[in-house]
Amino acid sequence: MTHRIRHSFQVTGLLCMFTNRFDPQPELMGDALSVRPLRPDDLEGLFAAAAHPEVWAGHPASDRYKREKFEPYFNSLLDSGAALCVVDRQTGHIIGCSRYYPAPDQPNSISIGFTFLHHAYWGGRTNFQLKRLMLDHAFRTFPEVWFHIAPTNIRSQKATAKLGAEHAYDATLDLSGTPAPWMCFRLSKDAWERTRESREA
């Protein structure tokens, strides 16, 4: 099933989250990672994590490793009021970021996206720990979480499916100023709890 919906992320979306008493910029702590609100002085640290072509391989913005492409993106993350900085607790280095946002066509739900990690942290438990922290926080308020993934980003599609999320439909959505095709994955609280129990067993 394909939906053609053109919605923009706007201030009303943030108001939706706050209305639900949801904090879109929590401070979260895991064994190896910490997550905190993104700050203006994080530019250099986050760009150091982003300045590698491998990080954006398969992503629609494949040239975001360039400074002139990354800085506007960083500013948009700050403007969202919901972006999170991911820090390696052992080194203290910033290794990526992520963000909560209202699903454009599911206004009563929450989404996780705009996520990237330094490529040195791929393939291990880092992404799962990040998602575990963010999902556990989200599921205290919402019964389901949505992910929007580009059709060309096979790696993210596989990683999202491993969380227990299911591909619900495709849609044309405006997530960051330009309508584009997205694959929409839904993760229910029950499915996430089964996945978490299985991974932690």
N, C-alpha and C positions, 0 to 999 in steps of 0.2 A: 504494500500500500504506500502511495506517495502523497504527501501533503505539500502544498505550495503555500507557505505562510511567510509573510514578510513583517517581522516584528523587530524592534530595536531595543537594546538594553538601555534603559533610561533611569532617572532618579526614582520614578515610581516603582521600579523593580526593587530597589533598595528599601523603599518604604514598605513594600510587601514583606520583606524578610524581617524588618524590625517589628512590623505589626504582629508577626508570629513569634516575637520575642526571641528571634534567632540572631546570634552574634556572628556576622560574616567575617570578622577578623579576630578569632580567638588566639590565645597562646596555648599551644599543645606540645606535649613532651612525650617522646618515645625513647626506646633504648638507644637508638643510634641517631635519631633526628629530633630537631625541635622545629616548630612552626610558629611564626609570629607575624604580626602585621608588616606589610612592606612599607619602607620609609624612603623619603627622597635621597637620603645618603647611602642607600643600598645600590645605587646605579653602578658604581665601579665593580662591586662584588658580584652583582648579578650578571653584568656584562661579561665578566671573566668566565662565568659558567656557561654563557650563551655563545661565546665567540668561537664556535667550532662548527663547521659545516655538518658534521655528523649529528649534532643535536637536532638539526632541522630537516634531516633526511626523511622524506616521505610526508613532511608537513607542507600545507599549501604555501606558507611563507618561507620558502626554502632558502632565501637570502637574508634571513633575519640575523644571521651571525655577523653581518656587517654593522658597524657602529651607526651609520646613518639610517639604517633600517630599524635597529634595535631601540634607539633612544625614543622615537615617537611611540613605539610599543610600550616601553617602560612608563612613559607619561600616561598612556591610556590605562595601564594597570593601576597607577596611583590614583587617577581620576575616578576609577570604579569604586573606590572606598571599600573594596572587598578582596583585595589581593593579599596573598600570603607569601612570605619568604621562607624557604626551606634551608635549614642550616645543619651541616654535619657536626654533631656534638663533639666528636673526637678532635677534629681539626679547627672548629669554629668558622669554617669557610661556608659561604653561601653556595649551594649547589643547584638551586633552581627555585621555581615558584609555582603557585597554583592559585585558584580563585573559585569562590562560590558566586553563583549568579542565578536569578530566576529563570527557569526554562521558558523561552519566549512563548511557546504554544502550550505550556503547562504552568500557568501563572500561580497556581497554588502549591507548586512543588519547588524543589531546589535542584540546581545542577552544579557539577564540579567540572572545571575545564581550565583552559588557558594554562595547562600544565606543561612544564618542561624540566628536565633534569640534565645535568652534565652527563655526557655519554659514558664517562667512567663508572657511573652508578647504575647503568642499565644491566638487566639480566640477573640481578640479585634480589635481595629482600627490600631494597630501598624503596622502590615504587610501591610495593605492597604495604610497607609500614606507613608511608605517606598517606596512601588511600585509607588505611585502617584508622589513622588519627582523624582524617577529615570526615570519613563516613560515620564513625562512631559519634562524632560531634553533630553531624547533620541528622542522624536518625534519632537523636534526643528530641527533635522537633518535628521532623517530617517522616511520613511513612514510606517514601520512595525518593530515589535520587536519579537524576538523568545525566547522561553523558552524550555529547555531540561530537562526532568524529568524522573527519573528511574521508570520503570514499577511497582516496589514495593512501591513507595512513593505515596500512595493514598491521603494523606493529602495535599501534594503539588499540586497534579493533581486537586483536588477540589478547592484549593485556586486560582490556575491559571485560571481555568475556570470561577471563579467569577469575574475575571478582564475583561472578555469578550473574552479571547483567545480561539481558537478552535484547537482541536487535528488535525493536518494536515497529519502526517504520522509517522511511526516508522523508526529508522535508527540505524545502528551501527557506532558510532562516537568515535573518540579519543579526548576527551575534556581535559584530564589531564595526558596523558602519557600511558593510557591503553584503547584499544578499548572496548566499552561496548554498550549494547542496550539502546536506549533512546526513549522516546515519545517526539515528536517535536510539540510544540504548537505555533501557529502564532497569533499575536495580531496586528490588523490594527489600524491606527490612528483614523479612524471613529468609530470603535468598542470601543476603549478606551474612546473616548469622550462621547459616549452614556452611558457607564458604570459610568464614573465619574459624569456626570450630574445626573444620577439616584441615586448614592450614596450620593451626596451632596444636593439633593432636600429636 
